Amino acid sequence: MAKKILVTGGAGYLGSALVRHAAAGGWEVRATRFEREPVDAPAEWVRLDVRDETAVRRAAAGVDCVVHTAYRHTGPDVWSTNVDGAEAVARASGEARLIHLSSDLVFDGTRGRYREDDAPRPVNDYGRTKAEGERRVAAARSDAVIVRTSLLYGGVEPGPQEQLVGGGHTDFFVDEIRSPVHVGDLAEALLELAERDDAGPLHLGGADDVSRYDFALLLGADPGAIRAARTTPERAPNVSLDSSRARSLLRTRLRGVREVLGR
């Protein structure tokens, strides 16, 4: 009998990749959406707001694993979605395995190569919502795994950085260092985690640490058409992730962006 998985934010960039990979891997998939249309993948789609604990509890009924990918990056609902929504999903997930997606932006960026036991010190409002979301999830479900990841790319549709490059954006930071991860690699790693019992923070970043500027070049930006920019105090400069623990635990390889793009 196939195992059942619930993906919140299933129509989002990571969520849609996870829905596709889970279905291809034999999972019975249920996925939530809020504003976006469902993706073309074999799944049971549920329209709900992740802040509605009762609705989430109904959606999570009977599943073996809940992967919470839904979030807001900007707008008036950032705090309530990323914090209250994360807590609602954690409380409503029952006895299902819970995987909560967080961000490298919970760190202040003063050092880079952050490990799981480094204390979150976000420098902007989005990072603060993700850090508080982590705290609420851990308080509600001590057995949850909290996955911190980085810039995503390589999906069926262009990701945010790919959209910037393809849309003719010109200024890219040379001093903002991240650990980009292919969205398919991340989806496979999450599905592997769904069948394990690890708990607590786990970093799932790609093997290469690159600047936003170098990432743009790797994605095909014309070096003569883009400019090197510098970060402002509201941006964490180096939030690269040390993902060595994940490499020791998982079969799935989190490839570096240079390997994936062949440049």
N, C-alpha and C positions, 0 to 999 in steps of 0.2 A: 504494500500500500504506500502510495507516494506521501512524502512529508509535505506539510502545508506551511507556507510562509506568507506573512503580511508585510508589504512594503509601503510605508507611508511616503507620500510625495512621489508616487510611482510614475507620474507623468513628467517629473523633473529630469534634469540631465543625468545624475547618478541613478535616481530611482528607475528611470526607463531602461537604462543599461542593466540594472539589477533584475528587473522584471524579465527582460529577454534572456539573460543568462540563466536565471532560475528556471524558467520554463524549458529552456533547452537542456538543462541538467536534470529534468525529471521531477522538479518540485511542482506541487499544486499551488498556484500563485493567486493571492488576493492582493489588490493594490488600491490605495486611496488616491484621490485627486481632489483638488479644491477649485481652482480656476481653469487650469489647463485641460485640454482634451486628452483622453487616454491614448496610449501608444498602441500601435498595431502589434500586439503580442497576446498569446493565449493566457488570459488572466480574468479573474472576476473583479470588476471595477466597482468601487464604492466611493460615492462622493460625500466627503465629510470635512469638517474643520477639526484639525488635531487638538484644538483647545477644548473640544467637547468630549469630556472623559467618557460619558455614557455612550456616545456614538463610537468612540474608539474601542470601548469594551465589547460592543456588539461585533465590530469588525474583527477583533482579535479572538473571538470565540472559536475554539477548536483548532487554532494554529499551533505549530510547534515552535515557530520563531517569528519575532517581530523585528524588522530592521527599520529604524526611524531615520529617514533621510530628509523629511520635510523641514524647510527652514525659510526664513526671510532674510535678505541681505540689507534691504533699505525699506524705508516707508514707516508709517505710524504703527504698524503691527509687528515690528521687529522684536521688541521685548516680549510681547504676549505670545507670539508664535514660538520664538526660540527658547523661551524660559517656561512660561505657563504650559505651552504645548508639549514641550519635552517632558515636563513633570506629569501631565495628563496621560501621555502615552506610557510612561513608565508605570504609573499607578494602574492603568487599564490593561496592561499586558499580561496580568495574571501569572500563571506558571510557565508561560512560554519563554523560551530563550530570548533575551533582549540585547540587541546591538544598537547602540546610539551613535550617530555620526556627529563628530565635532570637527574642530578646525585647528590648524597651526597658529591661527591668529589669537589663541588664548595666551600666547607668549609675547614678551615685550620686544623681542628681536635684537637684544643687545649682544647676543653671543652666537646664536645658531647651534645646529646639531643638538636640538633639545631631546632629552630622554623622557620616558614616561614619568619618572619621579621628580622631574623639575616642576617647581610651583608655577601655576598660571599667573601671569601678570599682564593682562591685556592693556593696550594703550588707546583703543578706540571703542566706540559704543558697540559695534558688532562683536568684537572680541569679548567684551564684557557680557553680552548676552549668551555667547557660547560657553564661557567659563561658568556662568551661573546656571546655565542649563545642565552642564556636566555635574555641578554640585547637587542640583535637585534630583537628577536621575540616580546618582550614587546613593543619595539619602533614601530614595523610594525603593531602589532595587540594588542592593549591594552585590548581587551576582551578575549585574549587567556588564558587558564589555563596552567601553567608551573608546571609539575609534577616532583618532585625530588624523586628518589627512590634509592634502595640500591642493594645489591647482590641478584641475582635471582637464583632460583633453582626449581626443581620439574616438569620440562616440559617433553614432550614426549621423547626428546633426553636429555642426560646429559648437565647441564649447566656448565659454566666455572669452578666453584669451585668443582662441582661433577667430572669433567674431571681431575682436579688436584688430587683429592683423588683416583679416579679409575686408574689413570695413574701412581701411585706410587710416586707422589711428596712427598718430605720429610719435607721441612721447611715451617712452617706456623706461622704467626705473632701472638704473644700473646698480643701485645699492639695495634693492629689495630682493633678497635671496629666498627662493622657495625650493621645494622638492616635488616637482610635478609628477603626477602618476597617471598612467593610462587608465581611463575609466573602465575598460574591460578587465584589466588586471585587478583593479580595486573590487569590482563586482565579484570576480572569482574568489578573491581573498575573503570577502564577506560571506560568501556561501560556504567556504571552508570553515570559517569561524562559527557559522550557524550550527555546525555539527560537532563543535568542541565545547568545552566548559570553562574556557578562560574567562577571567573577570578583571575589572578595573581598566585603566587606560592602556591603549595599545596604539603605537604609531604605524600608520600605513602610508608612507610616502615613497616616491620613486627613488631609484638609486643615485640619481644625479642631482646635485644642488646647483641651480642656475639662477641668474638674475632674470627679472622680467624682460630686460633688453635682449639678453642672449636667448631666452625662450622664444621671443618674437622672431629672432633670426633663424632659429631651428625650425620654426613653423613656416618659414619661407618669406619673411618680410624682406623687402629691398633695403640693404644697409644704407643706401643713398637717400632713402625716403623717410627714415625714422630718426628720431633724435634721442640722445641719452639724457634722461631726466634724473633728478634727485628727490628722495622721499622727503615728506614733511613730518613734523612731530606726531601727526595723527596716524602715521603709518609705521608699522613695526618693520625695521630694515631687514634683519636676518632671522627668519623663523624656520630655517631648514630643520628637518626632522631626522633624528637618529632612529632608523627602523630596523636596527640589528636584531631586536628581540623578535619581531615578526618574522624576519628571515630564519631565525632558529626554530620557530614554531610551525610555520606553514610551508606547504609544498608549493603554493602559488608564488611565482617570481614577480616581484614588483620592479619591473624593468626601469632603467634610466631613460630619460627622454632622448639622449643621444643614440642609444641602442634602438629605440622604437622608430625614430625618424631617420636613422641611418646617416647622420651628418656629424 
